[in-house]
Amino acid sequence: MTVLDSGTTADRGTTAARETAAATAEAAAIDSRDPLVRLGHLLDEGSIRRISPEDRSGVLAVTGRVDGVPVVAFCSDARIQGGAMGAEGCEHIVHAYDVAVRERVPVIGVWHCGGARLAEGVESLHAVGRVFAAMTKASGVVPQISVVVGPAAGGAAYGPALTDIVILADSGRIFVTGPDVVRSVTGEQIDMAALGGPEPHSKRSGVVHVVTKDEPEALLRARQLAGLLGHQGRMREVDEVDFSDVLPDNPRRAYDVHPLVKGLLDEPGVELQPKWAPNIVTTLGRLGGRTVGVIANNPMRLGGCLDSASAEKASRFVRMCDAFGVPLIVLVDVPGYLPGVGQEHDGVVRRGAKLLHAFAEASVPRVTLITRKAYGGAYIAMNSRSLGATRVFAWPTMEVAVMGAVAAVRIIKRREIAAVPEEERAALEARLAEEHEKAAGGLQRAIDLGVVDEVIEPAKTRGAIARVLAQATPARGAHGNIPL
Amino acid sequence: MAEVHAEMVANVWKIVVSEGDVVDEGDTLVILESMKMEIPVLSEDPGTVTKIQVKEGDVVQEGDLIAVVE
């Protein structure tokens, strides 16, 4: 949002003032806040058909296409009362949802809205509530994408929040109560950007899935995501990529999982919530031309541990993909759940349970690849056989166990270890760990039990995964996508 | 100024940078050891390391200050 500082403008002198005046005149000719202009950037040229009349409602609803894929879209009219939502504008949004659900096409909402219209009082609140109800009814039925390009405050914050994916342009601000109210109630001094701009929402709150440098890029991302969800394509033959160099030689060493995710996909996909709970990566992209969702532990962050935030992030992604029939690829390298008082009190039990529920509930085809470690409860949570994985692959480097072998024997064999002199303990631990690994963990045991189906070479990974997904019976979960 | 805190209980395994070093976003400052894993602590912002609060062998608790980048 641009706020003109008149003091600064005056200081710049007459030339600058003339330039400003010229720019203003140009801006008046093509007002970038005109919803028809905004939707024109979002949708294919010449594809727009109005489904709401030209009026003072503050909302424009249309049908159109994104790379040929039919969609429904609506946009706040920020020129009228700052885009505030009244009864009439909300009626247009509800109507747009009716059309989208009837036609089974994605809905894209472009938001620049200060909230409910104050002058309409409770009538506008009732209308905003009806929008929420329409969004919830459509949840899991048609993909819903929100692009926030200006303020989305109060009721307008919860509109995007109810949808599947929220994109925030640099100019976007999302909050329930603005800085003035915060200041008057709690005394906290904060500006709009620090309260609800890209920084807090990308790193701290998890409200936003994609942050972009400007409005055009935000609209471009919306197009890309609408294409991925609205036109999923059919799997064709894939080329192989050799992933032999992805893992470091030392099994304790951290590495970034992004190159593996990128290499698995035909072209870079769209990573959702990249900076929030970065210890798990959730990316939508295509494999063999077909849309897939990739979930991967990232050992570079928190050792790749699952924690309450990452479990919640992954759960919502799993449920979104399941609702729209997008097959899942789960890349596992996880040392466990993150230990700590903070985690326990943060509800890692409750929030971690969401991931178990999401995978166990999912009907969509879902392939697991264990690349390195799969320990303890986190092994189960990462789409294990027990939760119903379609197929479980492992690289030869895989190790699955309740915990690391040395840590395990320190508990199981603690008396035996304590009985020997201190200087001999390390050697004994190592020997016991080796025996334990043979008996309890290790690849062969996992295969014998049927919790791993097949060991594949890193250089044959794409083909193996693509074949399973191509042969699996397509399915989608019959549920909504509650914003977990 | 950005304070970098420990996100988990861990041993300090290796100090990678020194006070006064210029770092970029995503550079490794310190490597912790926990959960049988080496866990790099990354700088969230570009800047200069003005303080390293830990030394190798220390045990850090969740939330402890590790370094300051300005």
Interface residues (C-beta under 8 A of the other chain):
Chain A: N250 R252 R253 A254 P299 M300 R301 L302 G303 G304 C305 P335 G336 L338 P339 G340 V341 G342 G404 V406 A407
Chain B: E7 M8 V9 S34 M35 K36 M37 E38 I39 P40 L42 E62 G63
